[in-house]
Amino acid sequence: MFRFMIKKAAVVVLLVFGITLITFLLINMLPGDPAEGLVGQHAKQEDLKRIRASLGVDRPIILQYAGYVSLIFRGNLGRSYYSNRDVLDEILKKLPNTLALAASAVFLATVLGILFGFISGLNNGRMVDRLLATLSLTGMSMPVFWSGLIIMLVLSLKLKLLPPSGTGGLKFLILPAITLSLPVISSISRITRASVIETLDMPFVKVLKAKGLTAFRINFVHILKNTLIPVITVIGLDFASFLNGAVLTETIFGWDGIGRFTVDGILKRDYPVVMGCIITGTFIFVFINAAVDIIYQFVDPRVRV
C-alpha cells in the first residue's frame, strides 16, 4: 500500500507539471494581447509596452513559463491582471461554493442512481425496468445548459418555488445541484442495473437461496455490496469531474464558484486566473482518482492481490 501511494504521488506531480506546460503553451498561442484587454486597442504604444513589461508577457515564452513554475513551487499562483488580487486567495474563497455544489450533486446522484438502478436490475425486462431505462437515457441525452434552463423555467419562473440564480443557502443550491446531478444519476443507474443483473447470476446467490436466506437479506446485503464495487469508481470520478466541469451550471445559475471564475478569466484573458483554476482542478481530479483507487482496494480484497 505504501509503494502504491508513493507511485500515485509521483503520478500527481508529473501530471500537474505536464498539464501546466500544455495549458501555458496553449494560452500563449491564443490571439490577442492581455495588455490591450486591460486598456483597450486605442491605447498608446508606450503604455502598452509598459503594461506588458509589468505583466511579464514581453519576455520569451520559456522564461515566462520558468518564472511561473518557480511561483508554483513557492505556493503562489500569481496575481490577477484585472483585480491585482492573489489568484490562490480568490480560488480558496470560491472553492467551498464549488465543493458544496459538487457534494450536493454527488449525494443526489448516488442515492437516486443506486436506487433506480437496483430497482431496474431486480425487475429486469419488466415495465418498471423499461420505464427507468427510458428516463435514464433521457437524462444522459440532455445537455446541462438545456436541462438547467428547463428546470429554472419550471421551478423558478413558473412555480415560484426557488430563486433562479445567485449564491447563498440551501434554496440557491437546489437547482444547480439537480441540474448537475441529472446525467450522473443516469450513468450510475445504468451501471448499477448491469451490476445487479450480473451479480444475480453468480453461484453464491444460488447458495444463499439454498441456505434459506430471505430475499431482503440477499438483495440488500449481499447483492448490494457486490454491486457497489464498480459504482464507487464512478462516484469518485464524477465528484472530481463536478469540481472541474461545473462551469456551465455555475454560469447558468450565477453560482460563485471556480467554474464561473474560470469563465470570467477566459473572457478577460486573465491568464493567471485561468492557469490557477486549471492547476487546482487538475490536482483535485488526480487526488480524488488516487483516493478512489485506495478505497477500491479496501472494498474489493481481490484488487490488493
C-alpha positions, 0 to 999 in steps of 0.5 A: 500500500505504501509503494502504491501511494508513493507511485500515485504521488509521483503520478500527481506531480508529473501530471500537474507539471505536464498539464501546466506546460500544455495549458501555458503553451496553449494560452500563449498561442491564443490571439490577442494581447492581455495588455490591450484587454486591460486598456483597450486597442486605442491605447498608446504604444508606450503604455502598452509596452509598459503594461506588458513589461509589468505583466511579464508577457514581453519576455520569451515564452520559456522564461515566462513559463520558468518564472511561473513554475518557480511561483508554483513551487513557492505556493503562489499562483500569481496575481490577477491582471484585472483585480491585482488580487492573489489568484490562490486567495480568490480560488480558496474563497470560491472553492467551498461554493464549488465543493458544496455544489459538487457534494450536493450533486454527488449525494443526489446522484448516488442515492437516486442512481443506486436506487433506480438502478437496483430497482431496474436490475431486480425487475429486469425486462419488466415495465418498471425496468423499461420505464427507468431505462427510458428516463435514464437515457433521457437524462444522459441525452440532455445537455446541462445548459438545456436541462438547467434552463428547463428546470429554472423555467419550471421551478423558478419562473413558473412555480415560484418555488426557488430563486433562479440564480445567485449564491447563498443557502440551501434554496440557491443550491437546489437547482444547480445541484439537480441540474448537475446531478441529472446525467450522473444519476443516469450513468450510475443507474445504468451501471448499477442495473448491469451490476445487479443483473450480473451479480444475480447470476453468480453461484453464491446467490444460488447458495444463499437461496439454498441456505434459506436466506430471505430475499431482503437479506440477499438483495440488500446485503449481499447483492448490494455490496457486490454491486457497489464495487464498480459504482464507487469508481464512478462516484469518485470520478464524477465528484472530481469531474463536478469540481472541474466541469461545473462551469456551465451550471455555475454560469447558468445559475450565477453560482460563485464558484471556480467554474464561473471564475474560470469563465470570467478569466477566459473572457478577460484573458486573465491568464493567471486566473485561468492557469490557477483554476486549471492547476487546482482542478487538475490536482483535485481530479488526480487526488480524488482518482488516487483516493478512489483507487485506495478505497477500491482496494479496501472494498474489493480484497481481490484488487490488493492481490 
